Amino acid sequence: MGKLNIVMTGGTSGFGGITAKELINNPHTRVFLGNRNKEIQGAEHIPLNLNSLENVRSFVSEITKKIKPKKIQVLICNAGLNHPDINSRTVDGFEMTFAVNHLAHFYLLRLLMPYLDTNARIIMTTSGTHDPSENAMVAPPKHANAIWLAYPEKDKTLDEKMTINAQRAYSSSKLCTILTIRHLVSTAEAKQNNWQCIAYDPGATPGTGLLQKGTLFMRLAWQVFTIPILRKRMLPKSNSIQDAGITLAYLALGKVEVPAANIYVALRAGKITFPLPSKLAQNDTLMQELWRDSEQLLLETKFILK
Ligand SMILES: NC(=O)c1ccc[n+]([C@@H]2O[C@H](COP(=O)([O-])OP(=O)(O)OC[C@H]3O[C@@H](n4cnc5c(N)ncnc54)[C@H](OP(=O)(O)O)[C@@H]3O)[C@@H](O)[C@H]2O)c1
């Protein structure tokens, strides 16, 4: 049996770094990481900055030159950021959080679909912040309108407070992740090839780089909560970086028994759970509109899907 070709974004730091190391330590894998400047020993690195669709395209072109046989068994889209405002734009002119967390990964997925093997696993990292019932300390999404999220100046639901808008940009991008996975499952390619498609929610995982652009208070609290006793008391459903990373690796390697109908896997207090995602995430109309509008945004910027 040949080695599993694993392609991963967001494997160079945060809990994704733990995931990547676990995957590399498995003798049956070949791990390709999209990277900006950091490297993980034992992985094959290919430059990738998700703030540029051209960069996504060149990443895919490099990957497809390197993999032999030309098939990917595991695709992990874990990279993500939490921008403190909605003013930043990618080189393609889209709002940064939406574009990096959703649109660039959507493009990556679409370009790599022809290379995904039979029984491939596709895992995209989402977040409990997408669901109002989680009562996360982040404003939940109001919609998954790709055009409004890409161009916030068009969004009729913007709040007066910039911090709320920034939180919503993040939680909405993670809602988009679940809708994308749900749509992927419904495609002919996924059905014919028996792909396993998972939206992985690592739960609150303090100590990663996710809040690096937050206020000093947020950054300090994020570090303080890495002390296990404080984390468990103040954020009882949260997880350690180690647990969040290893769970993602186990999902990638097929070591987690995911019930057949489930696409949403959430880690809560170190335990793997299979809750239903939010009501918006279960909405089929939103799911179809997001897929269509994301394609439209790519076409507008002349990024074709082949
Ligand atoms: N921590 C949490 O509480 C939590 C909860 C729910 C969901 N999540 C999600 O989990 C994932 C990992 O987050 P984390 O907490 O481990 O954060 P992190 O430490 O900041 O890691 C983020 C990863 O994404 C990569 N990345 C960010 N922007 C990128 C870009 N423009 N191009 C390419 N790669 C980029 C980073 O690359 P570099 O190594 O180059 O910086 C890093 O590998 C994210 O999708 C996040 O939204 C986190």
The ligand as an SDF file (V2000), in Angstrom:
LIG
                    3D

 48 52  0  0  0  0  0  0  0  0999 V2000
   -8.0280   28.4760   19.0440 N   0  0  0  0  0  0  0  0  0  0  0  0
   -9.3450   28.4190   19.1200 C   0  0  0  0  0  0  0  0  0  0  0  0
   -9.9540   28.6620   20.1830 O   0  0  0  0  0  0  0  0  0  0  0  0
  -10.1550   28.0310   17.9220 C   0  0  0  0  0  0  0  0  0  0  0  0
  -11.5100   27.7240   18.1120 C   0  0  0  0  0  0  0  0  0  0  0  0
  -12.2900   27.3670   17.0180 C   0  0  0  0  0  0  0  0  0  0  0  0
  -11.7190   27.3140   15.7610 C   0  0  0  0  0  0  0  0  0  0  0  0
  -10.4090   27.6360   15.5910 N   0  0  0  0  0  0  0  0  0  0  0  0
   -9.8560   27.5660   14.2370 C   0  0  0  0  0  0  0  0  0  0  0  0
   -8.7800   26.6560   14.2580 O   0  0  0  0  0  0  0  0  0  0  0  0
   -7.8630   26.9520   13.1940 C   0  0  0  0  0  0  0  0  0  0  0  0
   -6.4530   27.0320   13.7420 C   0  0  0  0  0  0  0  0  0  0  0  0
   -6.4050   28.1400   14.6250 O   0  0  0  0  0  0  0  0  0  0  0  0
   -5.3940   28.2950   15.8530 P   0  0  0  0  0  0  0  0  0  0  0  0
   -6.2200   28.6310   17.0150 O   0  0  0  0  0  0  0  0  0  0  0  0
   -4.4530   27.1660   15.9200 O   0  0  0  0  0  0  0  0  0  0  0  0
   -4.6760   29.6530   15.4110 O   0  0  0  0  0  0  0  0  0  0  0  0
   -3.1680   30.0050   14.9980 P   0  0  0  0  0  0  0  0  0  0  0  0
   -2.2280   29.5550   16.0480 O   0  0  0  0  0  0  0  0  0  0  0  0
   -3.2060   31.4670   14.6820 O   0  0  0  0  0  0  0  0  0  0  0  0
   -2.9270   29.1590   13.6730 O   0  0  0  0  0  0  0  0  0  0  0  0
   -3.4550   29.5820   12.4610 C   0  0  0  0  0  0  0  0  0  0  0  0
   -2.8220   28.8330   11.3270 C   0  0  0  0  0  0  0  0  0  0  0  0
   -3.3650   29.3800   10.1010 O   0  0  0  0  0  0  0  0  0  0  0  0
   -2.2920   29.8410    9.2870 C   0  0  0  0  0  0  0  0  0  0  0  0
   -2.6790   31.0470    8.5410 N   0  0  0  0  0  0  0  0  0  0  0  0
   -3.2670   32.1670    9.0160 C   0  0  0  0  0  0  0  0  0  0  0  0
   -3.4040   33.0750    8.0360 N   0  0  0  0  0  0  0  0  0  0  0  0
   -2.8960   32.5170    6.9080 C   0  0  0  0  0  0  0  0  0  0  0  0
   -2.7230   32.9530    5.5730 C   0  0  0  0  0  0  0  0  0  0  0  0
   -3.0850   34.1920    5.1840 N   0  0  0  0  0  0  0  0  0  0  0  0
   -2.1630   32.1240    4.6910 N   0  0  0  0  0  0  0  0  0  0  0  0
   -1.7540   30.8830    5.0630 C   0  0  0  0  0  0  0  0  0  0  0  0
   -1.8710   30.4040    6.3160 N   0  0  0  0  0  0  0  0  0  0  0  0
   -2.4270   31.2190    7.2190 C   0  0  0  0  0  0  0  0  0  0  0  0
   -1.1690   30.1550   10.2530 C   0  0  0  0  0  0  0  0  0  0  0  0
    0.0610   30.1550    9.5520 O   0  0  0  0  0  0  0  0  0  0  0  0
    1.4590   30.6730   10.2330 P   0  0  0  0  0  0  0  0  0  0  0  0
    2.0070   29.4630   10.9380 O   0  0  0  0  0  0  0  0  0  0  0  0
    2.2650   31.1010    9.0440 O   0  0  0  0  0  0  0  0  0  0  0  0
    1.1070   31.7950   11.1570 O   0  0  0  0  0  0  0  0  0  0  0  0
   -1.3090   29.0190   11.2600 C   0  0  0  0  0  0  0  0  0  0  0  0
   -0.7120   27.8430   10.7620 O   0  0  0  0  0  0  0  0  0  0  0  0
   -8.3630   28.2570   12.5800 C   0  0  0  0  0  0  0  0  0  0  0  0
   -9.1360   27.9640   11.4360 O   0  0  0  0  0  0  0  0  0  0  0  0
   -9.2510   28.8370   13.6750 C   0  0  0  0  0  0  0  0  0  0  0  0
  -10.2250   29.7060   13.1570 O   0  0  0  0  0  0  0  0  0  0  0  0
   -9.6180   27.9790   16.6470 C   0  0  0  0  0  0  0  0  0  0  0  0
  1  2  1  0
  2  3  2  0
  2  4  1  0
  4  5  1  0
  4 48  2  0
  5  6  2  0
  6  7  1  0
  7  8  2  0
  8  9  1  0
  8 48  1  0
  9 10  1  0
  9 46  1  0
 10 11  1  0
 11 12  1  0
 11 44  1  0
 12 13  1  0
 13 14  1  0
 14 15  2  0
 14 16  1  0
 14 17  1  0
 17 18  1  0
 18 19  2  0
 18 20  1  0
 18 21  1  0
 21 22  1  0
 22 23  1  0
 23 24  1  0
 23 42  1  0
 24 25  1  0
 25 26  1  0
 25 36  1  0
 26 27  1  0
 26 35  1  0
 27 28  2  0
 28 29  1  0
 29 30  1  0
 29 35  2  0
 30 31  1  0
 30 32  2  0
 32 33  1  0
 33 34  2  0
 34 35  1  0
 36 37  1  0
 36 42  1  0
 37 38  1  0
 38 39  2  0
 38 40  1  0
 38 41  1  0
 42 43  1  0
 44 45  1  0
 44 46  1  0
 46 47  1  0
M  CHG  2   8   1  16  -1
M  END
$$$$
